[in-house]
Amino acid sequence: KQWYQRRVHGGTEMSGLLKAFGLDKVAKLGQIIKDHGGIKASFYHLYRTDDLKIGKLVGEDKYGNKYYQNDQYFYGRNRWIIYNPKDGVDYDASMVPAEWFGWLHYKTDKTPLEKAPAQYSWIPDHTPNTSGSSAGAKTLTGSSNAYMPYTTTKPKIESWVPPQK
C-alpha cells in the first residue's frame, strides 16, 4: 500500500500525464527563461546565438568567452561557448583560444582550468582571424584583407557596345 501511495501521490503519474501532453517542455522552457534572466534577456540571447540552452558554467577565457557543458544533451551538442557580449553578433569561431578549442572539440575532457596547457616562450598569444567580418566591427574601414565574394580588380578589356543609329 505504501508503494501505491508513493506512486500515485508522489507525482510519477502526474509527471507522466504532463509528459503525455507535452507540458513538461513548457515547464522546461520556463526554467530556461528564468536561467537566462527573463524574457527580454532570453530573446536577446536567442537573437545572438540562435539557441537557448542551460548548462553548468565550466570556465571563462581571458577574452571574456564563457564555456558551458550539460551532459543531458547529445554528445557533440553538450559543450558550447557564449562569446563575449562586447562582440555582439559579430563573433567568429577563430575567437576561441587553442586551449579551449581542445576541450570544446572533445580532444580532452579536462578544461584548461583543471589542467593548464604547456607554456612555451615561442608560442605567440592567440589572435582571432581578421580576414572575416570580425574586423569590421572594430574599425570603420573593416579589414584590409577582408573576403569579397566578387572580383575587385579592374577588367583589362571592355565589352563591345554596338553603335547607336
N, C-alpha and C positions, 0 to 999 in steps of 0.2 A: 504494500500500500504506500510506503514512503517513496518508493521509486516512481509510482504513478503520480503522486502529488508533486514530486520534484519535476517530473517530465511535463505535466500539464501546467502547473503554476510557475515553474521555473523559467518559462519563456521559450522552450525549444519548439513548441507548437506554434507560438506566436511568431517567432523568427522564421519558421518555415512558411507561414502564411504571408509574412512580409516579403519573403523571397519569391514566393509564387506570383505575387502581384507586381514584383519589381520595385517595391517600396524601399528595399534595403539600399538600392542605388541612390534613391533620393536622400536617404539618411547619410550615405557616404558623401554625396555632393555637398550636403550641409556641413559636414565635418571639414571637407576640403576648403570650402569658402571661409569657414571660421579660421582654419590654419593659415590661410593666405591674408588674413587681416580684413575681411569683409568683402562685400560685393564689389565695391569700386576697385579695391586692390586686386581682387581676383580677375576682374575684367582687364585691368592693366597688365597683369601677369599673363593672361591668356593672349592678349594682343602682342606682347613681347616674345613669348615662347611658343605659342600655338598649342600649349599643353598645360593642364592643371594636374599636378602630381603632389602627393605628400610623401615625405620620407624623412630619414634622420640626416641631419647635417653632419657630414663626415669631416669636412675641413674647408679652409679658405686659403687661397694662394695670395702672394704679395701684390697681385694686381686687383684684388677685390672679387674675384670669381669664387662662387660657393659651389661645393660639391656635395651631392646627396646620394643616398642609397636607400632602397626599400626592396627587400627580398620577396615581397608578396607579388611584385611584378615579374613578368617573364624575364628569363636570363637574356641579356642583351639590351633590355629596356629598364633594368633595375638600378643603374647608375647614370646620373646625369649631372649637368652643370647648369647653373644660373649665372650668366655673365654679369659683370659689374653694371649696375644701373646707369652709371655715367655714360656708358656707350650707347644707351637707348636700344634701338632696334638695329643699329649698325655694328653688329658683332660678327665675328668670324671665327672659324674653328682654329685658326692659327694663333689665337689669343690664349690657347691652353699651353702652359709650360710642359716641357718634356716629362718631368717627374709625375705630374698629374695625368698626362696623356697615358702613361703606362697603367695607372690604376683604372682610369676611365675605360680603357680598352682591354681589360682583364689580363694584362701581361703579368700583373701581380695582384694579390689580394690585400697587400699591406699598403696603406696610404703613405705618402711622403712624410706625414707627421709621425707615423708609427716606426717607419724605417727610412731614415734620410738617405737620399741617393749619394753616391760618391761625388765628392767635390774635387775638381782638378783646376789648377790655375789656368790651363789653356782652354777651358770651356767658356765661351762667351755667355753673357747674360741673355736671357730669352728676349727676342723681339718679334712681334707679330709681323706677318707678311703684309707689306703696304701696297702691293700691286692691285689689290681689290678695293672694295668700297670702304673698308675701314679707315683709309687715309682721308677720305673725302669729308668726314665729319670733323676732323681736327684741323683742316686747312680749308681756306676759301677756294683755293685753286684745285684742290684734290691732289692726287698723286701724280708725279711726273711720269711714272711708268704704269699708269692705270690701263686695264684691259679695255679696248674699244672693239665692239662687235662689227665694226665696219673699217674700211681702209682709210688711213689718214694721209696717205701720200697723194700728191697731185698726179693726175694722169699725164703720161708723156705724149699722148696723141689726143686729138679732139675728134669727136664723131662728126661725120659729114652731114651737113644740113642742106637739102636741095634749095636752089634759088627760088625766090618767090616771083611769080609772074604778075 
